[in-house]
Amino acid sequence: MKKLITLIIIGFSFAALSALPPRAQEDREISAIKKSKEARKLLGSRITSVMQTMQSEGIYSRYNVYEVKAANGCKTTAFVQYKSCGRAGGYTGPSCFDLRIGPIKACRAPMTGR
């Protein structure tokens, strides 16, 4: 019985060590948005800000919505759609996702100091 309990504890320890920190998935998504050629092409400038605005849950249909701002004052929306990666059940690593950018929501001239 002691061996069984020890094996269970060791098993849960390995699972806990392989889990992602809470913000790791969001950091991966923000990084993908900032590196996105589509976002830079659409906004026409470097990306200055990416903020999560909405999150929805559901099996393989979960998505996150981010507001993306550029240095030239333009804004757009980025949609992160989660998908199945074909991994075994119980996988605790990062989720696979597709990224969709646009359309432009607004453009304004950036504020300049006098």
Buried (B, 14 or more C-beta within 10 A) or exposed (E): EEEEEEEEEEEEEEEEEEEEEEEEBBEBBBEBBBEBEBBBEBBEBEBBEBEBEEEEEEEEEBBBBBBBBBEBBBBBBBBBBBEEEEEEEEEEEEBEBEBEBBEBEEBEEEEEEE
